């Protein structure tokens, strides 16, 4: 099976996925397919079998930068059950797989 996103792609992740105030572009760190994810933490059921790990660089008030990591479960169209991911840009072509949706 071909993953809807791969390492290096960017996903637009909303506050529900990051805890930040606004949507931010995150880098896909990994993507794994699980035909039956029901036994795995925070899964969204068999309709969303791709576990995608992502990172976001966060700048603190003192100017330091740290990475914030997260996981989202997506389907073959890179859509998640909670609406956390609102856009995808492929690293290889820089063309949107799914353009960002309007807020």
N, C-alpha and C positions, 0 to 999 in steps of 0.2 A: 504494500500500500504506500502511496505517495503522501507524505506529510503536507498539510495545508500551509505550514510555515516551517522554515528551517533555521538553523543557527545562523545568526547574522542579519536575518530579516528584522524589520522594525514593526512593532504593533503599537497602536494608539490605545493606551490603557486609561480608563477613567478612575476617578477617586475611590470607587468601591474596591478596586484592585490594588491601589497603592497607599491609600490613606492621605494622599496629598490633596490640595484644594482643587486643582484643575487636572484635566487629562494631560498626559505626558507620553512622549514617544519612548518606548522601552525596546531594548535589544533582546531578541530571542536567544537564549543560551542553549536550550535543548528542546527536543520534541520527541515524545515517545507514544507509540500506539499501544493501546490496551483494549482488546476486543470486548472484555468484560471488566470494566473498572470498578464494579460494585464493591469490591473488597478494599479499595484504596481510599485514602483520606480525601475528603472534600470533593469527591467525584460528582459528576453531573449526570450519571447514568450512561447506558450504552449509546445514547444518541450523540454523546460528546466523548468519543474514545481517545482523543489526543490530549495528552498532558503536556503543556507547554510551560517551560520555565523561562522567566525573563528577568532582566535587571534594569534598574533605573538609577542614573547618577543623580544624587541629591546634594545640593550645596547648602551648607549650614550658615547661620547668621555670622559666624566668625570666618567664613570663606573656605572652610574645609569641605572636601567632597567625599561622600561615602556612597556605596552602592546599596540599593534596597532591592531585595529579591522577592519574587512572587511566582505563583503558579496559577494557571487558568486551564480549564478543560474546554476544548473546542471540537467542533464537528469538521467535516471535510471541506466546508466553506470558510473555515476559520472564525466561526461565530460561536460565542459561548452562551450558556443558558441565562446568565444574569445581566448581559449587556455591558460587561466590563471592557471588551475589545470593540472599538468602533472603527478601526481601520488597520490595514496591513500594507506595508511596502516591502517588496522583495529586494534583498541585498544585491542580487545578481543584475537585475535590470533597472532597479530604482523606479519601476512602474507599479502603481497601486494594483494589488490583487483585489482589494476591496477599498474603495476610496473612503476617507473619513466621513462618517455620517454627521448630519447637522445636529447640534445640541438640542 
